[in-house]
Amino acid sequence: MNKTYNLEAPRAKKVPQKLQKHNDLRIDDYFWINDKENPEVIQYLNEENTYCDKILTHTKSFQENLFEEMKSRIKEDDSSVPYKYNGYWYITKFEKGKDYPIYSRKKESLEAEEELLFDCNVMAEGHSYFRLVGISISPDNKLVSYGIDTTGRRQYTIHIKTIATDEVKSEAIENTTGSSSWANDNKTLFYTKKDPVTLRAFQIFKHSLGQNSDTLVYEESDDTFGATVYKSKSRKYIIIACYSTLTNEYHILNADKPNGNFEVFCPRVRALEYSISHFENYFYILTNKDNATNFKLMRCKENERNIENWQEVIAHRASVLIENIDIFKDFLVVSERENGLNEIRIISSFTNEEYYLPFNSETYTAYTTTNVEFDTDVLRYAYNSLTTPASVIEFNMNTKSKKVLKEQEVLGGKFKKENYTSKRIWATADDGTKIPMSMVYRKGITMDGKNPLLQYAYGSYGSTVDPYFSTIRLSLLDRGFIYVIAHVRGGEYLGRDWYNDGKLLNKKNTFTDFVACSKYLISMEYTSAKHLYAMGGSAGGLLMGVIVNEAPHLYNGVVASVPFVDVVTTMLDDSIPLTTGEYDEWGNPNEETFYNYMKSYSPYDNVTGQNYPNMLVTSGLHDSQVQYWEPTKWVAKLRDLKTDSNKILLRTNMDAGHGGASGRFESLKEDAEEFAFLLDLEGIYE
């Protein structure tokens, strides 16, 4: 990158804005960037993109090679494992050279004639961004509802079409979550509307085919809650789910009686979390009731739902997190996590015999997939690891035999799983807590402190990043990189307490855990500060923002994707999408204790005059989750205050939102640019 150091980076103008709360005054010189209707803002973003292009000009051919390399490993004419639902086999496939999926189905037999549902490649024509979600088939199999977003802001318009004729009906329901559920009469549809400003999903409407006006059936008045609607696997109930970070409430309606009134399943109780599954005459309830931190399984008769009628099925265990259940006619399948590892437990309803599926790897990912029928003894689950491509497996719960239905193909002829090694290692945090990491690298490298190493983490919302296989990642591993996922607190890798210890007034554990992992990797000579890189996105981008303030000397380069970095300002603005629903995660800064704590780590508020690593920061102009101005203002402030000659680059996707580009190949170009940025810092150009 030295050859481009003479280029002048853009400098955002300063317009001091006073921001006062709790007798504390903050000065935000770049607050003006919050207004994307201001032509100067768009001009500045374009200048940053131009600068990024110029700085990375010498890597363009390398980026193209990386893109083609990544693309060459993907089976372009691929298809999903079909699953059967209500008399039809459903299939998702991709065709060579095309960016978007094609959805189809076959009646009763996989040998039957294929019926096209959607060709998203055709539907995406003329749009710089396109996403289709929420495909919902009417019970009589004649109609399909679906949601479309063409901005990347996750505001979907629901459409309905007749499958046989491909005729799209005139009704178009705007500003929704995209998902919808049919009542059993084949003409009534329930869906969720969003607040047009905050994008909070809060209203449930009932739509009748051919009608011009829809009926509001539920509105969530608490602005810290969201709401959604879905149909039970048993197809008997339409269910409204009300949710916040800490509390759940459900409302149910017999799907045969769409004009009836929803009934509360169990009134909300602060910090009572639960989810419900219906089977025959019972509801099964996964809940943290009575301090069951890692959850327990209970059940009640469908007409005796009061909380005092809940009966325990599987007790709470301090060392085992229950994550999910799948109910079958003769079996109960429980997805658990113990010591960080996924476990699938199978219990026979008749004999009470139980056993676990065997997984022999030291670090892996396993989870149940599409299991839509009750009356079957076959379970579908997926398995992959850092060295093993993803596979979909069919397991007979009676005979205990299994069949691999599909294993992800890695094309190009170069990949052999035996050429790579994965393992789990543990660092020690400042408070003595052991922090697990999952690591993968190509066999044959010497641990002498000279290996480039990319350390990744997320660490928020209880979201666990399990060790997964990636064909894209091979482009780093085959060039000598070690890749590490740090399972820091704030996720649920080691159970629910692992999450609780990384949120609210414990949030700093997430950051210090990551730094402790970095120090351990250096001390064990897996890498050194000259060759260590960090990556994270969204809330993981917040993590990146904190570590470059707190320990910039440990990293040669950082990639921060759509980073949440202006924490205090965003959390004080309840007009911003998602803010009020985030109070249980970060705290409410209208309370002084949370304000002060947040301010003490907020990356934007803590930028100082010091050296910073080389950084590539990405953003989306239409991002509804992390507003574009957060990374933009952060980069401007970093440029103004940093004391080194390292490069800070900002790449804003002017056509997309939080998830970046929508096409499967367009998104690879973003990956190629990020990888080229890292490899260039290592002096690797091919």
Sequence and secondary structure as in RCSB ss.txt:
>XXXX:A:sequence
MNKTYNLEAPRAKKVPQKLQKHNDLRIDDYFWINDKENPEVIQYLNEENTYCDKILTHTKSFQENLFEEMKSRIK
EDDSSVPYKYNGYWYITKFEKGKDYPIYSRKKESLEAEEELLFDCNVMAEGHSYFRLVGISISPDNKLVSYGIDT
TGRRQYTIHIKTIATDEVKSEAIENTTGSSSWANDNKTLFYTKKDPVTLRAFQIFKHSLGQNSDTLVYEESDDTF
GATVYKSKSRKYIIIACYSTLTNEYHILNADKPNGNFEVFCPRVRALEYSISHFENYFYILTNKDNATNFKLMRC
KENERNIENWQEVIAHRASVLIENIDIFKDFLVVSERENGLNEIRIISSFTNEEYYLPFNSETYTAYTTTNVEFD
TDVLRYAYNSLTTPASVIEFNMNTKSKKVLKEQEVLGGKFKKENYTSKRIWATADDGTKIPMSMVYRKGITMDGK
NPLLQYAYGSYGSTVDPYFSTIRLSLLDRGFIYVIAHVRGGEYLGRDWYNDGKLLNKKNTFTDFVACSKYLISME
YTSAKHLYAMGGSAGGLLMGVIVNEAPHLYNGVVASVPFVDVVTTMLDDSIPLTTGEYDEWGNPNEETFYNYMKS
YSPYDNVTGQNYPNMLVTSGLHDSQVQYWEPTKWVAKLRDLKTDSNKILLRTNMDAGHGGASGRFESLKEDAEEF
AFLLDLEGIYE
>XXXX:A:secstr
 GGGTTS         EEEEETTEEEEETTGGGG TTSHHHHHHHHHHHHHHHHHTGGGHHHHHHHHHHHHHTS 
TT B   EEETTEEEEEE  TT  S EEEEEESSTTS EEEEEEHHHHTTT SS EEEEEEE TTSSEEEEEEES
SSS  EEEEEEETTTTEEEEEEEEEEEEEEEE TTSSEEEEEEE TTT  EEEEEEEETT SS EEEEE   TT 
EEEEEE TTSSEEEEEEE SS EEEEEEETT TTS  EESS   TT  EEEEEETTEEEEEE TTT TT EEEEE
ETT  SGGG EEEE  BTTEEEEEEEE SSEEEEEEEETTEEEEEEEETTT  EEE     SS EEEE     SS
 SEEEEEEE SSS  EEEEEETTT  EEEEEE   TTS   GGGEEEEEEEEE TTS EEEEEEEEETT   SS 
S EEEE    TT        TTTHHHHTTT EEEEE  TTS TT HHHHHTTSGGGTHHHHHHHHHHHHHHHHTT
S  TTTEEEEEETHHHHHHHHHHHH GGG SEEEEES    HHHHHH TTSTTTGGGHHHH  TTSHHHHHHHHH
H TGGG  SS   EEEEEEETT SSS THHHHHHHHHHHHH  S   EEEEEETT BTTB SSHHHHHHHHHHHH
HHHHHHTT   
